[in-house]
Amino acid sequence: MTNLSLSLFLSLSLSLCVSHLIPANATYFKSSSNLVTGCCVQNEANLHLYLKQIGAGPNPNQVIPVNSVLKNSFGMIAINDWDILEGPDPGSKVVARAQGIHVQCGQNKARWFVNFNMLFEDDRFNGSTLEVRGAWEPPFPVEWAIVGGTGEFTLAQGILSGTDLSVDGTRRILELFIHVFYCAIGKPEMV
């Protein structure tokens, strides 16, 4: 069998196998595909999720440990542990957490540097992470880069785009669209 024939056979076989791994109740998981390369099987995933941000109140999921009195709050630092939800309702199932930091880095206008790990807690991707970073200039939409990942999402690269779905005072729901390529290479053996 030639390398091309073998690659096509493996790609088709893996596509059929992966489609059976996705549970029926994972409604946010939209599609996947595989590409066999020299070092790994490259997978593609499209996720449709929702981010719940609570800036104040009895149970905030972000805090501001460093405030600023400068123009545009330049230098302000916020730490976040945002809920990533399966659906748009604020009470929807939490499937991941966006844990990280955002810094107000614009002197002349509000511009935030955002960096977080999206740690999955659901049955499908439990323990896997996506590393997300980028800039945000209010208002929405946003587009952030996926620059890495672990577990199921090893060697991830892609894009996360988001837009405001609802805002209620200090509470916000963002609709997220994630398009990511990653390698299923398995866990490294410990020496």
PAZAPA-4460 file (N, C-alpha, C; in steps of 0.05 Angstrom, whole numbers, plus 32768, in hexadecimal, padded with zeros to 4 digits):
% residues 191
    n_x    n_y    n_z   ca_x   ca_y   ca_z    c_x    c_y    c_z   seq   type   mol
   8011   7FE8   8000   8000   8000   8000   8012   8019   8000     1      M     A
   800C   802C   7FEF   801C   8045   7FEE   8017   8056   8007     2      T     A
   8029   8069   800C   8025   807C   8023   800B   808B   8020     3      N     A
   8004   8094   8008   7FEB   80A3   8004   7FD3   8091   8009     4      L     A
   7FD3   8079   7FFF   7FBD   8066   8004   7FBA   8060   8022     5      S     A
   7FD1   805B   802F   7FD0   8056   804C   7FC5   806E   805B     6      L     A
   7FCE   8086   8054   7FC5   809E   8061   7FA7   80A1   805E     7      S     A
   7F9D   809D   8046   7F80   80A0   8041   7F70   808B   8050     8      L     A
   7F7A   8072   8050   7F6D   805D   805F   7F6C   8063   807D     9      F     A
   7F83   806C   8089   7F83   8072   80A5   7F71   808A   80AB    10      L     A
   7F71   809E   809A   7F61   80B5   809F   7F43   80AE   809F    11      S     A
   7F3B   809E   808C   7F1F   8095   808A   7F18   8084   80A2    12      L     A
   7F29   8071   80A9   7F24   8060   80C0   7F22   806F   80DA    13      S     A
   7F34   8083   80DE   7F33   8093   80F7   7F1B   80A5   80F7    14      L     A
   7F12   80AF   80E1   7EFA   80C0   80E0   7EE2   80B0   80E9    15      S     A
   7EE0   8098   80DF   7ECA   8087   80E7   7ECB   8080   8104    16      L     A
   7EE3   807B   810F   7EE6   8074   812B   7EDF   808C   813D    17      C     A
   7EEA   80A4   8136   7EE6   80BB   8146   7EC8   80C3   8148    18      V     A
   7EBA   80C0   8132   7E9E   80C8   8132   7E8D   80B7   8147    19      S     A
   7E97   80A0   814E   7E89   808F   8161   7E90   8096   817E    20      H     A
   7EA6   80A6   8182   7EAE   80AE   819C   7E9F   80C6   81A8    21      L     A
   7E91   80D5   8197   7E83   80ED   819F   7E68   80E5   81AB    22      I     A
   7E63   80EB   81C5   7E4A   80E3   81D0   7E33   80F4   81C4    23      P     A
   7E1B   80E8   81C4   7E04   80F5   81B8   7DFC   810E   81C7    24      A     A
   7E02   810F   81E1   7DFA   8126   81F1   7E0D   813E   81F0    25      N     A
   7E23   813C   81E1   7E36   8152   81DE   7E2D   8163   81C7    26      A     A
   7E18   8173   81CC   7E0B   8183   81B7   7E1D   8199   81AD    27      T     A
   7E30   81A2   81BD   7E41   81B8   81B4   7E56   81AF   81A0    28      Y     A
   7E5C   8195   819E   7E70   818A   818C   7E64   8188   8170    29      F     A
   7E6E   8198   815D   7E61   819A   8143   7E6C   8188   812E    30      K     A
   7E87   8185   812C   7E92   8174   8117   7EAF   816D   811D    31      S     A
   7EB9   8159   810F   7ED6   8153   8112   7EDF   8145   80F8    32      S     A
   7EF9   8146   80F3   7F05   8138   80DD   7F21   8132   80E4    33      S     A
   7F2F   8121   80D4   7F4B   8119   80D9   7F5C   811D   80C0    34      N     A
   7F75   8122   80C5   7F89   8123   80AF   7FA2   8116   80B9    35      L     A
   7FAB   8101   80AB   7FC3   80F3   80B4   7FDB   8102   80A9    36      V     A
   7FED   810A   80BB   8006   8118   80B2   801D   8106   80BB    37      T     A
   8035   8110   80B6   804D   8100   80BC   8050   80F9   80DA    38      G     A
   8047   810B   80EC   804D   8107   8108   8034   80FF   8118    39      C     A
   801D   8105   810F   8005   80FF   811E   7FEC   8100   810C    40      C     A
   7FD6   80F8   8118   7FBC   80FB   810B   7FB1   8116   8113    41      V     A
   7FAD   8128   8100   7FA3   8142   8106   7F85   8142   8105    42      Q     A
   7F79   814A   811B   7F5C   814B   811E   7F53   8168   811C    43      N     A
   7F3A   816B   8114   7F2D   8185   8112   7F14   8184   8122    44      E     A
   7F0E   8198   8132   7EF6   8199   8142   7EEA   81B5   8140    45      A     A
   7ECF   81B6   8140   7EC0   81CE   8141   7EAE   81CC   8159    46      N     A
   7EB1   81DF   816C   7EA1   81E0   8184   7E91   81F9   8185    47      L     A
   7E79   81F7   8190   7E67   820E   8193   7E5F   820E   81B1    48      H     A
   7E6B   8222   81C0   7E68   8223   81DD   7E61   823F   81E5    49      L     A
   7E5D   8243   81FF   7E55   825D   820A   7E66   8263   8223    50      Y     A
   7E70   827C   8225   7E80   8284   823C   7E6F   8295   824E    51      L     A
   7E6F   828F   8268   7E61   829E   827C   7E75   82AE   828D    52      K     A
   7E73   82C8   828C   7E85   82DA   829A   7E74   82E9   82AF    53      Q     A
   7E7D   82E8   82C8   7E70   82F7   82DE   7E85   8309   82EB    54      I     A
   7E82   8323   82E7   7E96   8336   82F0   7E93   833F   830D    55      G     A
   7E7C   833D   8318   7E77   8346   8334   7E5F   8338   833F    56      A     A
   7E5B   833C   8359   7E45   832F   8367   7E4E   831A   837A    57      G     A
   7E3C   8309   8383   7E43   82F5   8398   7E55   82DF   838E    58      P     A
   7E54   82D8   8374   7E64   82C2   8369   7E71   82CA   834F    59      N     A
   7E84   82DD   8350   7E91   82E5   8337   7EA4   82CF   832D    60      P     A
   7EA8   82CD   8313   7EBC   82BA   8309   7ED4   82C9   82FD    61      N     A
   7ED7   82E2   8305   7EEF   82F1   82FF   7EF3   8305   8315    62      Q     A
   7F0C   830C   831A   7F13   8320   832F   7F28   8332   8324    63      V     A
   7F2A   834A   832F   7F3E   835E   8327   7F51   8362   833E    64      I     A
   7F68   8353   8340   7F7B   8357   8356   7F8C   8370   8352    65      P     A
   7F8F   837A   8339   7F9F   8392   8334   7F8D   83A6   8324    66      V     A
   7F86   83BB   8332   7F75   83D0   8325   7F87   83E6   831B    67      N     A
   7F7C   83F9   830D   7F8C   840F   8302   7F7C   8429   8302    68      S     A
   7F8A   843F   8307   7F7E   8459   8305   7F86   8468   82EC    69      V     A
   7F95   845A   82DB   7F9E   8466   82C2   7F88   8467   82AD    70      L     A
   7F8C   8477   8298   7F79   8479   8282   7F73   845E   8277    71      K     A
   7F5A   8458   8271   7F50   843E   8267   7F56   8427   827A    72      N     A
   7F5C   842D   8293   7F63   8418   82A7   7F7C   8408   829E    73      S     A
   7F8E   8416   8290   7FA6   840A   8286   7FB5   83FC   829D    74      F     A
   7FBC   83E3   8299   7FCA   83D3   82AD   7FB8   83C2   82BF    75      G     A
   7F9E   83C5   82BD   7F8C   83B5   82CD   7F90   8397   82C6    76      M     A
   7F90   8386   82DB   7F93   8369   82D7   7F7B   835B   82E3    77      I     A
   7F6F   8349   82D4   7F59   8339   82DD   7F5F   831C   82DA    78      A     A
   7F57   830C   82EE   7F5A   82EF   82ED   7F3F   82E3   82E8    79      I     A
   7F3D   82CF   82D6   7F23   82C4   82CF   7F22   82A6   82D3    80      N     A
   7F0B   829C   82DA   7F04   8280   82DB   7EE8   827E   82D0    81      D     A
   7EE5   8285   82B6   7ECB   8286   82A9   7EC0   826A   82A4    82      W     A
   7EA6   8268   82A6   7E98   824F   829F   7E95   824D   8281    83      D     A
   7E9B   8236   8276   7E95   8230   8259   7E7E   821D   8259    84      I     A
   7E68   8225   824D   7E4E   8217   824F   7E48   8209   8235    85      L     A
   7E38   81F4   8237   7E2E   81E5   8220   7E19   81F4   8210    86      E     A
   7E09   8204   821E   7DF3   8212   8212   7DF3   8230   821A    87      G     A
   7DE1   8240   820E   7DE1   825D   8214   7DD4   8265   822F    88      P     A
   7DC5   8253   823B   7DB8   8259   8254   7DCE   825A   826A    89      D     A
   7DCD   826F   827C   7DE2   8271   8291   7DE4   8258   82A3    90      P     A
   7DCE   8248   82A5   7DCE   8230   82B5   7DD5   8217   82A6    91      G     A
   7DDF   821A   828C   7DE6   8202   827C   7DFE   81F3   8289    92      S     A
   7E01   81DB   8280   7E17   81CA   828A   7E32   81D7   8284    93      K     A
   7E43   81D8   8299   7E5F   81E1   8295   7E6F   81CB   8289    94      V     A
   7E7B   81D0   8272   7E8C   81BB   8265   7EA9   81C2   8266    95      V     A
   7EB0   81DB   826D   7ECC   81E2   826F   7ECE   81FC   8280    96      A     A
   7EE7   8203   8287   7EEC   821C   8296   7F02   822B   8287    97      R     A
   7EFF   8245   8284   7F13   8256   8278   7F22   8264   828F    98      A     A
   7F39   825A   8295   7F48   8264   82AC   7F61   8272   82A3    99      Q     A
   7F63   828C   82AA   7F7A   829B   82A1   7F7A   82B8   82AB   100      G     A
   7F85   82C9   829A   7F89   82E5   82A1   7F83   82F7   8289   101      I     A
   7F7A   830F   828F   7F78   8323   827A   7F81   833E   8286   102      H     A
   7F90   834C   8275   7F9E   8365   827D   7F95   837B   826A   103      V     A
   7F8E   8392   8276   7F87   83AA   8265   7FA1   83B6   825D   104      Q     A
   7FA8   83B3   8243   7FC2   83BB   8239   7FC1   83D2   8225   105      C     A
   7FAA   83E0   8222   7FA8   83F6   820F   7FA9   8411   821D   106      G     A
   7FBD   8421   8217   7FBE   843C   8223   7FAB   844F   8216   107      Q     A
   7FA6   844D   81FC   7F95   8460   81EE   7F79   8457   81EB   108      N     A
   7F73   843D   81EE   7F58   8433   81EE   7F57   8418   81FC   109      K     A
   7F3F   8411   8204   7F3D   83F7   8213   7F45   83E0   8201   110      A     A
   7F5A   83D2   8209   7F62   83BA   81FA   7F6D   83A6   820E   111      R     A
   7F63   838E   820E   7F6A   837A   8221   7F7B   8364   8214   112      W     A
   7F8F   835B   8222   7F9E   8343   821A   7F91   832D   822B   113      F     A
   7F88   8317   821D   7F79   8301   822A   7F8A   82E8   8226   114      V     A
   7F8E   82D9   823C   7F9C   82C0   823B   7F90   82AC   824F   115      N     A
   7F85   8295   8245   7F7A   8282   8257   7F7C   8265   824D   116      F     A
   7F7B   8253   8260   7F79   8236   8259   7F5C   822F   825B   117      N     A
   7F52   8222   8246   7F37   8217   8247   7F3A   81FA   824F   118      M     A
   7F33   81F4   8268   7F35   81D9   8273   7F1A   81CC   8272   119      L     A
   7F18   81B6   8262   7EFF   81A8   825F   7EF9   8195   8276   120      F     A
   7EE0   8194   827E   7ED7   8184   8295   7EC1   8170   828D   121      E     A
   7EB9   8171   8274   7EA3   815F   826B   7EAE   8143   8265   122      D     A
   7E9C   8130   825F   7EA4   8115   825A   7EB5   8112   8240   123      D     A
   7EAF   8121   822C   7EBC   811E   8212   7ED9   8126   8212   124      R     A
   7EDF   813E   821D   7EFB   8149   821D   7F07   814D   8239   125      F     A
   7EFC   813F   824D   7F04   8142   8269   7F23   8143   826C   126      N     A
   7F2C   8159   8279   7F49   815C   827E   7F59   8168   8268   127      G     A
   7F4E   816A   8250   7F5C   8176   8239   7F5A   8195   823C   128      S     A
   7F6E   81A3   8230   7F6E   81C0   8231   7F73   81CC   8215   129      T     A
   7F6A   81E4   8212   7F71   81F5   81FC   7F7D   820F   8208   130      L     A
   7F94   8217   81FD   7FA1   8230   8205   7F97   8246   81F2   131      E     A
   7F8A   825B   81FD   7F7E   8270   81ED   7F8A   828B   81F4   132      V     A
   7F91   829B   81E0   7F9B   82B6   81E6   7F94   82C9   81CF   133      R     A
   7F94   82E2   81D6   7F8E   82F6   81C1   7F87   8311   81CD   134      G     A
   7F7E   8323   81BD   7F77   833E   81C5   7F59   8342   81C3   135      A     A
   7F4F   8354   81D4   7F32   835B   81D3   7F30   8379   81D7   136      W     A
   7F22   8385   81C4   7F1B   83A1   81C6   7EFD   83A3   81C7   137      E     A
   7EF2   83AB   81DE   7ED4   83AD   81E0   7EC9   83BE   81C9   138      P     A
   7EB2   83B8   81C0   7EA0   83A2   81C7   7EA8   8389   81B8   139      P     A
   7E97   8375   81BA   7E9C   835B   81AC   7E94   835F   818F   140      F     A
   7E9D   834E   817D   7EA7   8333   817F   7EC5   8332   8185   141      P     A
   7ECE   831A   818C   7EEB   8315   8191   7EF4   82FE   817F   142      V     A
   7F0E   82FD   817A   7F1A   82E7   816D   7F34   82E1   817A   143      E     A
   7F37   82CA   8187   7F4F   82C3   8196   7F5C   82AA   8189   144      W     A
   7F76   82A9   818B   7F85   8292   8180   7F86   827B   8194   145      A     A
   7F84   8263   818A   7F89   824B   8199   7FA5   8243   8193   146      I     A
   7FB7   8244   81A7   7FD4   8241   81A2   7FE0   8228   81AE   147      V     A
   7FCF   8216   81B8   7FD9   81FD   81C3   7FC3   81EF   81D1   148      G     A
   7FCA   81D7   81DB   7FB6   81C7   81EA   7FC3   81AE   81F5   149      G     A
   7FB4   81A0   8206   7FBD   8187   8212   7FA7   8172   8210   150      T     A
   7FAE   8159   8217   7F9B   8144   8217   7F91   813E   81FB   151      G     A
   7F77   813D   81F7   7F6B   8139   81DD   7F74   814F   81C9   152      E     A
   7F79   8167   81D4   7F80   817E   81C2   7F9E   8183   81C1   153      F     A
   7FAE   816E   81C2   7FCB   8171   81C0   7FD3   8180   81A6   154      T     A
   7FE5   8193   81A8   7FEF   81A2   8191   7FD9   81B2   8183   155      L     A
   7FC6   81BC   8192   7FAF   81CA   8187   7FB7   81E5   817B   156      A     A
   7FAA   81EC   8165   7FAC   8207   815A   7F91   820D   814C   157      Q     A
   7F89   8225   814E   7F6F   822C   8143   7F66   8248   814B   158      G     A
   7F4C   824B   814B   7F40   8266   8150   7F27   8263   8161   159      I     A
   7F24   8275   8173   7F0C   8277   8183   7F00   8293   817E   160      L     A
   7EE7   8293   8174   7EDA   82AD   8170   7EC2   82AE   8182   161      S     A
   7EBC   82C5   818C   7EA6   82C8   819E   7E97   82E3   819A   162      G     A
   7E7E   82E2   81A1   7E6E   82FA   81A0   7E5B   82FC   81B8   163      T     A
   7E53   8314   81BF   7E40   8317   81D5   7E25   830B   81CF   164      D     A
   7E1B   82FA   81E0   7E01   82EF   81DD   7DED   82FE   81EF   165      L     A
   7DF7   8303   8208   7DE6   8313   821A   7DF8   8320   822F   166      S     A
   7DF0   8338   8238   7DFD   8346   824D   7DE8   8350   8261   167      V     A
   7DEC   834A   827B   7DDA   8352   8290   7DEB   835D   82A7   168      D     A
   7DF0   8377   82A7   7E00   8383   82BB   7E1D   8379   82B9   169      G     A
   7E26   836B   82CE   7E42   8361   82CE   7E43   8344   82C5   170      T     A
   7E2D   8339   82BA   7E2C   831E   82B0   7E2A   831F   8291   171      R     A
   7E3A   830D   8285   7E3B   830C   8268   7E3B   82EF   825E   172      R     A
   7E2D   82E9   8249   7E2F   82CF   823B   7E3A   82D5   821F   173      I     A
   7E50   82C7   8219   7E5C   82C9   81FE   7E57   82AF   81EF   174      L     A
   7E50   82B1   81D6   7E4D   829A   81C5   7E69   8295   81B8   175      E     A
   7E73   827D   81BB   7E8E   8276   81B1   7E8C   8262   819A   176      L     A
   7E9D   8266   8186   7EA0   8254   8170   7EBE   824D   8170   177      F     A
   7EC5   8233   8173   7EE0   822B   8174   7EE6   8218   815D   178      I     A
   7EFB   821F   814E   7F03   820E   8137   7F20   8207   813D   179      H     A
   7F26   81EE   8142   7F41   81E6   814B   7F4B   81CD   813D   180      V     A
   7F65   81CD   8137   7F73   81B5   812D   7F85   81AC   8143   181      F     A
   7F87   8191   8146   7F98   8186   815C   7FA1   816A   8154   182      Y     A
   7FB4   8160   8163   7FBF   8145   815E   7FB8   8132   8174   183      C     A
   7FAE   811B   816D   7FA9   8106   8180   7FC2   80F4   8181   184      A     A
   7FD5   80FB   8192   7FEE   80EC   8192   7FF1   80DB   81AB   185      I     A
   7FDE   80DC   81BD   7FE0   80CC   81D6   7FF1   80DA   81EB   186      G     A
   7FF1   80CE   8202   8001   80D9   8218   801E   80CF   8217   187      K     A
   8031   80E1   821E   804D   80D8   821D   8052   80C5   8235   188      P     A
   8064   80B3   8230   806C   80A0   8246   8080   80AD   8258   189      E     A
   807C   80A9   8272   808F   80B3   8286   80A7   80A2   8287   190      M     A
   80BE   80AE   828A   80D8   80A0   828C   80DE   809A   82A8   191      V     A
***
